[in-house]
Amino acid sequence: MGSIAAAINLIVTIAGFRAIGLTIRRLPLFVWMVLVTQVLILLDLPALNASLSMLLIDRLMNGDFFVTETGGSALLWQHFFWAFGHPEVYIVVLPAFGMISEVIPVFSRKVIYGYEFVAASTVAIAVLSFLVWAHHMFAVGLGHSIDVVFAIGSMLIAVPTGVKIFNWIATMWGGSIRFTSSMLFATGFLVMFTIGGLSGISFAAFPIDWQVTDTYYLVAHLDYVLFGGTVFAIFAGVYYWFPKISGRMLPGRLGKIHFWLMLMGFNMTFMVQHFMGLIGMPRRVFTYPDLPGRS
């Protein structure tokens, strides 16, 4: 409820309290991303609230929504949760996209390439994010036709995301790039998020998903998107905005050491998990099985 109230507050602020002459087509891209994120929250969080209310009724009032023994459906819980859970991914990552869209033009000394495309692709991501939740459920046996529909939707959502990647690269191309701490984290974001996005597209092919679901391949994908993506972008934003907020510069040398240690540690931790998952290592286990090829 608090998140929904905050979303209404920000939407009204952006829609009705902009500076005079600041049209919607001239908004900073960070503000665009925040606006779309708040719309996602407004539409998405009620699904979570409804499912949690139903779960509470099941637990405390002997309801029958999700309890299979009394005629409920555990699969219904998955539908409710992932109807919330997939747009939630973009609620987390869209503000990070906005930070990157502010940092890269400044340290490339160029205007953002394709402002309209970056803004429009954000809206496309928001719409498509509500149409792909069941790609998290390919392994539950929804049926071939349903799997195909959600596989197509999952591949389509990669298009507007890819548009952003190419826009950011095109902005850097030919620019006078200054690799400050902020720009290093923004560049790291581009590479790490692209790796995570490519592994995500592999999940859209549901025969592949059947093999790697609930393995460490999924864990690696998630961390490359949310940590390699969102956290790297947040640090890019911190190094960029901290001097503007505080009037004090952060140490550039320490910032670059921070970036390289974090980049190496991140990849040493999570890159290997792709291969662990591909050979069958399941997640959420307390011991290791005797996998083929293990010496």
PyMOL commands that set and color helices and strands:
alter all, ss='L'
color gray80, all
select helices_A, chain A and resi 2-16+24-26+29-61+68-70+74-108+115-129+133-136+138-140+144-156+158-172+181-204+206-212+216-246+252-278
alter helices_A, ss='H'
color red, helices_A
deselect
rebuild
show_as cartoon
